[in-house]
Amino acid sequence: MAETIYVTAARIPLAAGDATASISALDPAMIEARGGVFIADILRTIPGLSVSRSGTAGALTQIRARGSEANHVLVLIDGIEAASPFTGEADFAHYTFDDLASIEVARGEQSALWGADAIGGVISLRTAVPEQGRELSLRAEAGSFGTSRFSARFGKGLEHGYLAAGIGAYETDGVDVSGLGGERDGYSNHTANFLAGHELGTGVRIETALRWVGYETRSDADTDYDGLLDDTNDRRSGDQVLARAALTIEQQLGGVAVTHEMATQYTDDVSRSFDDVSRTALSEGQRTQAHYQLTGQWMTGETEHRLTGLVEYEQDRTRNDAGPGSLANQSHDLGSTAFALDYGFGHGPLDLTASVRHESNERFDDALTWRAGIAWAFDSLGGRLRLSGGEGVKNPGVFELFGYYPAYFIGNPALKPERSRGWELGWEQGVGDGRGHVSAVWFQSELTDEIYTDFGVFPATARNATSRSDRSGLELEAGWDVSDAIALFGSATFMESDQDGAAEIRRPERLASLTLDWHPEGSWSASMTVDHTGEQLDTEFGTFQSVTLDAYTLLGSQLRWQAREGVELYLRGENLLDEDYQDVFGYHTPGRGVYLGLRLRHG
């Protein structure tokens, strides 16, 4: 079995056996076995992650890690920060990529390595890079709810580099989110991406990545403010562009392997909202980042050392337009500069890590964050014990600071950044002569200065909580290659998230997932997924009272037939138990869905 390599653990490729934080990774076979169109549904298999989708496909979809807020999770797509510059949050509603090489999730406070948005964790999505030769793939799918899906990808591995390009389209009529029997709330999504890399010389490499996502989603709104959706004809459209260019230089200086990385990234996020008659809002945000990273790796006797230094600059520019003369019209610039160090030490069964970051922000006080960990491998038992902890920060978003709808919500420029401190203790165990693994992690975190919306005043506004938010839980994860043809992987999470002794909304206390993949040598193969979300609280915004959302279990499956080499037909099912469930109060979700697809591959 190939050794797993992480990137989120140290900002450089690092063997899983050297990491001290909780990290889970999905390879292409595991991603395919999950069978989901949307990345959010694939992520249900990761311990500690909960999904909140506001109804049907294309609606706001949030990921919470270990009971943190959705904007506490940093999302990287090919190394580019994907969060909206307005909210500091990535909307997983529009991530339907069909060309991923890996999904990697680091849980816990990761700000020391990855900055202010990584207070609860990091989710990294990486596009597949072609190997030598030419690769071509096509997918076409259609099924329930008037859904169609198409994607195409071309890649070529060159003698000194690679090129890859892909396009995708997804359309669905959806369901009536209000549940009133009105017109369906449909969704369309189109994507395009380009990757290129070239070796300029020995140890010198340049790489670029470009991705565009365009979407339009229809939705219902609460027009009479009674806390329930009405059957309206609202819609929202948007475009997101992600771009990155990086130059890497590797050299040997004496006994030290030195790697220089210089990179610049750009995120452009545009969102437009419409009612029956006209456009009601336009939000435009751009984020520019640049960094220089220097890593040295060396040995002293049998001891391994690595040291990484980072200098990073970020500038966010935002503009909101709600029409001529609107008090919601505004534009703002926010900038920050950071310096970080990460050190790793490995000697026999012992691994030590330590990270520290100093961030200077134009609007807030300077922030110092840290992370440290220790791990010891017990070779006689085939297990490994880990202990780590850290502190992270999350800066307020533009809308929290300055508002967006003055008649009902105003900003609070006096907000302070949120701050989280936590620790975890974990055990990793290999089983079955390396064919499987199990892990158990206990974690605890406390969040101070949590930003919340105060509905007790009018207009409502954002404030820092004076009480503390406590999160704790147990994460279990396992994988087992039962045979050459059968693989199992899954997780379970038992978690509590309380604010001043009261349970927080949209944080289920129980999560579980199991995936079975059957892939024999013959023409037929299949997979099955079971994802369980326990009871959770939400808010009924008519009365601002808490309500309990019922637990639910989603069953999915795939049956695949390889007609001949490079030609595959498949039948895929979602929510096969036809569960009537809600992730967000009042937002109705699709029932059972069945889809037929064709996939062609060459190379």
C-alpha distance (Angstrom), angle and dihedral (degrees) to the residues before:
residue distance angle dihedral
M1 . . .
A2 3.82 . .
E3 3.79 115.6 .
T4 3.80 113.9 -104.6
I5 3.80 114.7 -118.5
Y6 3.81 122.5 -157.7
V7 3.80 128.2 -159.0
T8 3.81 100.2 -178.7
A9 3.82 91.8 60.6
A10 3.80 96.5 70.7
R11 3.85 108.5 -5.4
I12 3.84 86.9 -104.2
P13 3.81 130.3 71.2
L14 3.81 107.1 -74.4
A15 3.79 130.6 177.1
A16 3.80 112.5 -111.3
G17 3.81 89.3 -123.9
D18 3.82 90.3 63.2
A19 3.82 97.8 51.0
T20 3.80 121.4 100.9
A21 3.83 99.0 -170.0
S22 3.83 129.1 78.5
I23 3.80 107.0 -92.9
S24 3.80 129.9 165.0
A25 3.79 125.1 -167.8
L26 3.81 134.1 -167.0
D27 3.81 120.1 -158.4
P28 3.85 125.0 -155.6
A29 3.82 93.3 -89.5
M30 3.81 91.6 52.9
I31 3.81 92.2 45.4
E32 3.80 90.4 51.1
A33 3.81 92.0 46.9
R34 3.80 90.1 55.5
G35 3.80 88.2 58.2
G36 3.79 97.1 -162.7
V37 3.79 122.7 146.4
F38 3.80 93.1 -150.2
I39 3.80 122.4 59.2
A40 3.81 89.7 -135.8
D41 3.81 91.2 65.4
I42 3.80 91.7 48.3
L43 3.81 88.7 52.3
R44 3.81 91.5 59.3
T45 3.81 86.6 86.3
I46 3.84 92.8 63.4
P47 3.83 114.3 93.4
G48 3.79 116.2 -114.7
L49 3.83 95.5 20.8
S50 3.82 121.0 114.8
V51 3.81 125.9 -172.8
S52 3.82 125.4 -141.4
R53 3.82 114.2 -173.5
S54 3.82 117.7 178.8
G55 3.77 94.9 -135.8
T56 3.79 125.3 -64.8
A57 3.80 134.7 12.9
G58 3.81 113.2 -52.8
A59 3.81 95.1 26.0
L60 3.80 120.7 123.1
T61 3.82 106.8 -67.6
Q62 3.79 119.8 -167.7
I63 3.80 132.1 -170.2
R64 3.80 119.4 -153.6
A65 3.81 120.9 -166.4
R66 3.79 119.1 -152.4
G67 3.79 92.5 -19.3
S68 3.80 95.1 -53.7
E69 3.80 123.1 133.4
A70 3.80 120.5 -85.2
N71 3.83 91.4 -111.0
H72 3.81 89.8 55.1
V73 3.82 91.9 75.1
L74 3.80 119.5 83.5
V75 3.82 112.4 -142.4
L76 3.80 119.3 -158.6
I77 3.80 123.3 -171.3
D78 3.80 109.8 -168.3
G79 3.81 86.7 -20.6
I80 3.84 94.2 -51.7
E81 3.80 121.1 121.9
A82 3.81 105.4 -118.6
A83 3.82 102.1 -171.9
S84 3.79 120.3 119.1
P85 3.82 110.3 -101.0
F86 3.83 87.1 -134.8
T87 3.81 100.3 55.1
G88 3.79 102.8 16.5
E89 3.82 86.0 -129.6
A90 3.80 132.4 113.7
D91 3.81 114.7 -134.8
F92 3.82 107.4 -139.5
A93 3.82 90.5 -164.4
H94 3.81 91.1 94.5
Y95 3.82 102.9 41.7
T96 3.82 105.0 107.6
F97 3.81 98.8 141.7
D98 3.81 117.6 164.4
D99 3.81 98.5 -171.7
L100 3.81 107.0 63.7
A101 3.80 122.6 143.4
S102 3.79 94.9 -172.3
I103 3.78 147.3 -4.4
E104 3.79 116.0 -150.7
V105 3.80 126.5 -174.7
A106 3.81 124.9 -170.0
R107 3.81 112.5 -169.8
G108 3.78 129.4 -155.3
E109 3.80 132.3 33.5
Q110 3.83 106.5 -21.5
S111 3.82 101.2 161.0
A112 3.81 93.6 113.6
L113 3.80 89.4 66.4
W114 3.79 103.2 25.4
G115 3.80 108.7 25.9
A116 3.77 139.6 -117.2
D117 3.82 98.2 -34.1
A118 3.83 93.2 58.8
I119 3.80 97.0 73.4
G120 3.83 92.3 124.4
G121 3.78 102.2 25.1
V122 3.80 148.0 -65.0
I123 3.81 129.4 -92.2
S124 3.80 113.2 -164.2
L125 3.83 122.5 -169.2
R126 3.80 118.0 -170.6
T127 3.79 128.0 -168.5
A128 3.80 118.7 -130.9
V129 3.81 115.1 -98.9
P130 3.83 115.3 -146.0
E131 3.78 119.7 -117.1
Q132 3.80 125.5 -145.6
G133 3.79 113.6 -40.4
R134 3.77 133.1 23.1
E135 3.81 125.5 -51.4
L136 3.82 127.2 -167.1
S137 3.79 127.9 174.2
L138 3.81 135.2 172.9
R139 3.80 130.8 -174.0
A140 3.80 130.1 -171.5
E141 3.80 124.7 177.9
A142 3.81 138.5 169.1
G143 3.78 136.4 174.4
S144 3.80 149.1 110.5
F145 3.82 125.0 17.6
G146 3.81 90.5 24.8
T147 3.79 90.4 -69.6
S148 3.79 125.8 167.2
R149 3.77 130.7 173.6
F150 3.79 133.5 -173.1
S151 3.79 133.8 174.1
A152 3.79 137.0 169.1
R153 3.79 131.1 -173.0
F154 3.77 134.3 -175.7
G155 3.77 124.4 -171.1
K156 3.77 136.6 170.0
G157 3.76 128.7 -169.8
L158 3.78 111.0 -146.2
E159 3.78 131.3 -161.9
H160 3.80 90.7 -103.4
G161 3.79 103.4 17.4
Y162 3.77 147.2 -14.8
L163 3.80 144.2 -104.6
A164 3.80 128.3 -155.3
A165 3.79 135.3 170.8
G166 3.78 132.8 176.4
I167 3.80 142.1 177.4
G168 3.78 131.8 -165.6
A169 3.80 140.7 -177.1
Y170 3.81 131.3 -168.7
E171 3.82 125.6 -177.9
T172 3.79 130.6 176.0
D173 3.79 137.0 166.6
G174 3.82 88.0 -144.4
V175 3.80 123.5 -169.6
D176 3.79 134.9 -73.6
V177 3.80 100.4 -84.2
S178 3.81 93.0 -161.1
G179 3.80 91.8 57.2
L180 3.82 90.9 -136.3
G181 3.78 95.2 119.2
G182 3.79 94.9 -106.4
E183 3.77 129.4 131.3
R184 3.77 119.0 -42.7
D185 3.80 120.8 -99.2
G186 3.77 104.2 -127.8
Y187 3.79 132.9 -166.2
S188 3.80 138.1 -156.3
N189 3.79 128.1 -169.3
H190 3.81 131.6 -176.5
T191 3.79 127.0 -176.2
A192 3.78 138.7 -178.4
N193 3.78 130.3 179.9
F194 3.78 140.9 178.4
L195 3.81 131.6 -164.4
A196 3.78 129.5 -175.9
G197 3.78 135.8 169.5
H198 3.79 133.1 177.2
E199 3.80 135.9 -176.2
L200 3.79 105.8 -131.8
G201 3.78 92.1 -174.0
T202 3.77 141.6 -40.1
G203 3.80 106.8 -28.6
V204 3.82 93.9 -7.0
R205 3.80 118.2 111.6
I206 3.79 135.6 168.6
E207 3.80 122.7 -162.5
T208 3.79 134.3 -178.9
A209 3.80 133.8 -170.8
L210 3.80 129.3 -171.9
R211 3.82 127.7 178.2
W212 3.81 132.7 174.5
V213 3.80 126.9 -168.2
G214 3.80 122.4 -174.1
Y215 3.79 124.3 -179.9
E216 3.78 147.2 166.1
T217 3.79 122.4 -161.0
R218 3.80 129.6 -177.4
S219 3.78 120.3 -147.2
D220 3.79 146.3 166.4
A221 3.81 125.7 -114.5
D222 3.79 138.5 -154.3
T223 3.80 98.4 -113.1
D224 3.81 97.6 170.1
Y225 3.84 95.1 43.1
D226 3.81 94.9 -126.0
G227 3.81 93.1 131.9
L228 3.83 94.1 -103.2
L229 3.78 129.2 97.8
D230 3.80 120.3 -108.9
D231 3.80 124.0 -150.4
T232 3.80 100.4 -98.5
N233 3.80 135.9 153.3
D234 3.79 99.5 -122.1
R235 3.76 119.7 148.5
R236 3.77 139.5 179.9
S237 3.78 130.6 -158.6
G238 3.75 131.6 -175.0
D239 3.77 149.4 164.0
Q240 3.78 130.3 -144.8
V241 3.79 125.2 -168.7
L242 3.80 121.3 -168.8
A243 3.81 120.5 -172.4
R244 3.79 134.7 172.8
A245 3.79 137.5 173.2
A246 3.81 123.0 -174.2
L247 3.78 136.4 -178.8
T248 3.83 116.9 -158.3
I249 3.81 124.3 -169.7
E250 3.80 120.5 -172.5
Q251 3.79 121.5 -170.0
Q252 3.78 141.4 159.6
L253 3.81 115.9 -124.6
G254 3.76 107.4 -176.0
G255 3.78 105.8 -59.6
V256 3.80 94.4 -17.3
A257 3.79 123.6 95.0
V258 3.81 104.8 -147.5
T259 3.80 126.1 -163.3
H260 3.80 123.9 -171.5
E261 3.79 119.1 -166.3
M262 3.78 123.4 -174.0
A263 3.79 115.5 179.9
T264 3.76 141.0 166.1
Q265 3.80 125.7 -163.6
Y266 3.77 135.5 -169.9
T267 3.80 131.5 -164.8
D268 3.80 122.0 -172.6
D269 3.80 116.6 -174.9
V270 3.82 123.9 -178.8
S271 3.81 124.8 178.1
R272 3.82 128.3 -179.1
S273 3.82 126.3 -170.7
F274 3.82 125.8 -160.3
D275 3.78 137.0 -176.3
D276 3.81 125.5 -162.4
V277 3.80 92.3 -69.5
S278 3.79 114.1 25.9
R279 3.76 149.6 -10.1
T280 3.79 110.4 -67.4
A281 3.80 101.4 -175.6
L282 3.78 143.0 9.6
S283 3.81 122.9 -166.1
E284 3.79 122.2 -174.0
G285 3.78 122.2 -178.1
Q286 3.79 133.4 172.7
R287 3.78 128.2 -171.8
T288 3.79 122.8 -166.8
Q289 3.80 120.3 -171.0
A290 3.78 133.4 177.1
H291 3.78 131.3 177.3
Y292 3.76 144.0 173.9
Q293 3.78 116.3 -151.1
L294 3.82 125.3 -172.5
T295 3.80 120.9 -169.9
G296 3.79 128.8 -176.0
Q297 3.81 124.1 -170.8
W298 3.80 124.1 -173.8
M299 3.79 145.8 150.4
T300 3.80 131.3 -123.2
G301 3.77 105.3 -169.5
E302 3.82 105.3 -51.9
T303 3.81 93.8 -20.8
E304 3.81 121.3 105.1
H305 3.79 121.1 -148.1
R306 3.76 133.1 -174.9
L307 3.78 129.0 178.3
T308 3.80 126.1 -175.2
G309 3.78 126.7 -171.5
L310 3.80 122.4 -167.6
V311 3.80 135.7 -167.9
E312 3.80 114.4 -173.5
Y313 3.80 136.8 177.8
E314 3.81 127.6 -168.6
Q315 3.80 132.5 -176.8
D316 3.81 124.6 -175.0
R317 3.80 122.6 -165.8
T318 3.78 120.7 -172.6
R319 3.80 136.9 179.8
N320 3.79 128.1 -175.6
D321 3.81 122.5 -167.7
A322 3.82 122.2 -176.6
G323 3.79 96.0 168.0
P324 3.81 137.3 -71.3
G325 3.79 113.1 -34.3
S326 3.81 94.9 3.6
L327 3.80 115.7 150.3
A328 3.83 86.6 -140.9
N329 3.83 91.5 68.8
Q330 3.79 109.1 110.2
S331 3.79 144.8 138.7
H332 3.80 128.5 -156.8
D333 3.81 141.5 176.5
L334 3.80 123.1 -149.3
G335 3.80 123.5 -176.6
S336 3.79 137.4 -179.6
T337 3.79 140.6 178.4
A338 3.79 125.3 -155.3
F339 3.80 139.4 -170.6
A340 3.80 120.7 -165.2
L341 3.81 140.8 177.1
D342 3.80 128.4 -163.5
Y343 3.80 124.3 -173.1
G344 3.79 129.5 -172.5
F345 3.80 128.8 -170.7
G346 3.79 126.1 -172.0
H347 3.79 127.8 -179.6
G348 3.78 119.7 161.3
P349 3.81 108.5 -57.9
L350 3.83 93.2 -7.5
D351 3.81 125.9 92.8
L352 3.81 125.1 177.5
T353 3.80 127.8 -175.9
A354 3.81 132.4 -178.2
S355 3.80 130.9 176.4
V356 3.79 133.7 179.2
R357 3.80 131.4 -179.8
H358 3.80 133.1 -172.0
E359 3.79 114.9 -160.2
S360 3.80 125.0 -169.3
N361 3.80 114.7 -160.7
E362 3.80 126.9 -169.9
R363 3.81 92.6 -135.4
F364 3.82 106.5 28.7
D365 3.78 137.4 48.7
D366 3.79 116.9 -84.6
A367 3.80 112.4 -85.6
L368 3.80 128.5 -144.7
T369 3.80 115.6 -162.4
W370 3.80 130.6 177.3
R371 3.77 145.0 -177.7
A372 3.82 131.5 -168.2
G373 3.79 135.0 176.3
I374 3.78 144.6 175.8
A375 3.81 130.2 -162.6
W376 3.79 134.1 -177.6
A377 3.81 124.6 -164.8
F378 3.80 117.2 -143.9
D379 3.80 99.5 -156.9
S380 3.79 93.9 -176.8
L381 3.81 89.4 59.3
G382 3.79 97.2 35.8
G383 3.80 88.8 -125.7
R384 3.77 140.8 113.2
L385 3.82 131.4 -149.4
R386 3.82 119.8 -148.1
L387 3.79 132.9 -170.5
S388 3.80 122.3 178.8
G389 3.77 141.9 151.6
G390 3.76 142.5 173.2
E391 3.75 150.5 164.2
G392 3.80 127.9 -114.3
V393 3.79 140.1 -179.8
K394 3.80 135.3 -149.5
N395 3.80 121.3 -159.6
P396 3.83 120.0 -141.8
G397 3.79 116.9 -97.7
V398 3.80 125.2 -115.7
F399 3.81 94.1 -103.4
E400 3.81 91.4 48.4
L401 3.79 90.2 51.8
F402 3.80 100.2 40.7
G403 3.83 107.2 14.8
Y404 3.78 129.4 -128.6
Y405 3.83 108.5 -138.0
P406 3.83 109.7 36.3
A407 3.82 94.0 -168.8
Y408 3.81 91.2 62.1
F409 3.82 109.6 9.3
I410 3.80 130.7 30.2
G411 3.78 128.1 -176.0
N412 3.77 129.6 -115.0
P413 3.84 113.3 -137.8
A414 3.83 89.2 -173.4
L415 3.82 93.4 68.0
K416 3.79 117.7 129.6
P417 3.82 124.7 -143.8
E418 3.78 116.5 -93.9
R419 3.79 115.9 -112.9
S420 3.80 129.0 -155.9
R421 3.79 130.8 -171.5
G422 3.79 122.8 -173.9
W423 3.77 148.5 151.5
E424 3.79 138.3 -157.3
L425 3.80 138.9 -160.5
G426 3.78 118.3 -156.9
W427 3.80 142.4 177.0
E428 3.82 123.0 -157.3
Q429 3.80 119.2 -165.3
G430 3.77 130.7 -172.7
V431 3.80 116.3 -146.5
G432 3.78 138.3 -175.7
D433 3.81 98.3 27.7
G434 3.77 91.9 -57.9
R435 3.81 95.9 -43.3
G436 3.78 92.7 111.2
H437 3.77 147.6 17.2
V438 3.79 139.6 -159.1
S439 3.78 129.5 -166.3
A440 3.78 136.9 -174.7
V441 3.81 124.6 -165.6
W442 3.79 129.6 -175.9
F443 3.80 113.8 -161.2
Q444 3.78 137.6 -178.4
S445 3.81 129.0 -174.3
E446 3.77 136.0 171.7
L447 3.79 123.6 -156.5
T448 3.79 122.0 -157.3
D449 3.81 130.0 -170.7
E450 3.82 89.0 22.2
I451 3.81 111.1 -172.5
Y452 3.80 114.2 -126.9
T453 3.80 137.9 164.5
D454 3.80 113.8 -104.4
F455 3.81 106.5 -145.4
G456 3.81 90.5 173.2
V457 3.80 90.5 85.8
F458 3.80 130.7 53.4
P459 2.92 120.5 -100.6
A460 3.82 91.8 29.6
T461 3.78 117.7 -123.5
A462 3.81 142.1 -175.5
R463 3.81 121.0 -98.1
N464 3.79 140.3 173.3
A465 3.80 112.1 -109.5
T466 3.79 115.4 -121.2
S467 3.81 92.5 -151.0
R468 3.79 128.3 69.0
S469 3.80 128.3 -105.1
D470 3.81 113.4 -140.0
R471 3.81 123.6 -159.9
S472 3.79 126.2 -177.9
G473 3.75 137.7 154.8
L474 3.78 153.9 133.9
E475 3.81 122.2 -97.5
L476 3.81 121.0 -163.2
E477 3.79 123.5 -171.5
A478 3.80 132.3 174.7
G479 3.78 141.9 170.4
W480 3.79 130.5 -176.8
D481 3.79 134.0 179.1
V482 3.80 95.3 -147.3
S483 3.80 90.0 -173.4
D484 3.77 138.4 -24.5
A485 3.81 87.0 -78.6
I486 3.81 104.4 38.2
A487 3.81 129.0 59.4
L488 3.80 129.8 176.4
F489 3.79 129.3 -168.5
G490 3.77 133.9 163.9
S491 3.76 149.5 132.1
A492 3.79 145.4 -140.3
T493 3.82 130.1 -154.5
F494 3.79 130.1 -164.8
M495 3.78 109.9 -171.6
E496 3.80 144.9 164.2
S497 3.80 124.7 -160.6
D498 3.80 116.2 -178.4
Q499 3.79 134.3 174.9
D500 3.80 111.1 -158.6
G501 3.81 89.7 -22.8
A502 3.84 95.5 -48.7
A503 3.81 122.5 107.9
E504 3.81 113.9 -108.1
I505 3.78 121.6 -124.0
R506 3.82 125.2 -98.5
R507 3.81 93.5 15.5
P508 3.82 108.1 117.6
E509 3.79 112.9 -154.7
R510 3.82 92.1 -145.0
L511 3.80 128.6 46.6
A512 3.80 128.5 166.4
S513 3.79 137.4 170.1
L514 3.80 137.1 179.8
T515 3.81 129.4 -177.2
L516 3.81 124.4 -170.8
D517 3.80 117.8 -167.1
W518 3.83 121.2 -169.9
H519 3.81 113.3 -170.2
P520 3.83 113.4 160.2
E521 3.79 125.5 171.8
G522 3.81 93.9 -96.9
S523 3.79 132.6 82.1
W524 3.81 96.9 -85.6
S525 3.80 128.4 73.3
A526 3.79 135.4 159.0
S527 3.79 144.9 -178.5
M528 3.79 137.1 -162.2
T529 3.81 131.8 -160.4
V530 3.79 130.1 -163.6
D531 3.83 118.0 -172.0
H532 3.80 122.1 -179.0
T533 3.81 126.3 -166.8
G534 3.79 117.1 -172.7
E535 3.78 129.6 -143.0
Q536 3.79 115.6 -59.8
L537 3.77 138.5 179.5
D538 3.79 125.2 -114.4
T539 3.80 136.1 170.9
E540 3.80 125.5 -104.1
F541 3.80 99.1 -145.5
G542 3.78 95.7 -157.5
T543 3.80 91.7 69.5
F544 3.83 98.9 8.7
Q545 3.79 88.4 -125.6
S546 3.80 124.0 141.9
V547 3.79 118.9 -105.2
T548 3.80 130.0 -172.2
L549 3.79 119.0 -123.1
D550 3.81 113.0 -148.8
A551 3.77 122.4 -113.6
Y552 3.80 116.0 -104.5
T553 3.80 140.8 -171.6
L554 3.80 123.6 -146.7
L555 3.81 118.3 -155.2
G556 3.79 119.9 -164.3
S557 3.79 134.4 171.5
Q558 3.80 144.8 176.5
L559 3.79 131.4 -154.3
R560 3.80 114.4 -165.8
W561 3.81 131.1 -169.0
Q562 3.79 122.3 -170.4
A563 3.79 102.8 -150.5
R564 3.79 90.3 -172.9
E565 3.76 137.1 -29.5
G566 3.78 109.5 -46.2
V567 3.83 95.1 6.8
E568 3.79 119.7 97.7
L569 3.80 132.6 171.4
Y570 3.78 119.9 -165.7
L571 3.78 141.9 -179.3
R572 3.79 116.2 -149.6
G573 3.80 130.9 -171.0
E574 3.82 132.6 -165.7
N575 3.81 128.7 -166.8
L576 3.79 89.3 1.8
L577 3.81 91.0 174.4
D578 3.82 87.5 60.6
E579 3.80 91.7 -128.6
D580 3.81 116.8 -167.1
Y581 3.80 99.8 -143.8
Q582 3.79 144.0 146.2
D583 3.80 131.2 -148.8
V584 3.82 90.7 -174.2
F585 3.80 122.7 32.2
G586 3.81 113.6 -97.8
Y587 3.82 96.3 9.5
H588 3.80 112.0 113.0
T589 3.79 120.8 -146.3
P590 3.83 135.1 -150.8
G591 3.78 121.5 -85.8
R592 3.79 127.3 -145.0
G593 3.80 115.5 -17.2
V594 3.83 131.2 -171.8
Y595 3.81 124.2 -169.8
L596 3.81 134.7 -174.3
G597 3.77 119.4 -151.6
L598 3.79 144.5 -179.9
R599 3.79 124.7 -153.7
L600 3.81 126.7 -170.7
R601 3.79 122.9 -167.3
H602 3.77 132.2 -177.9
G603 3.79 126.3 179.5
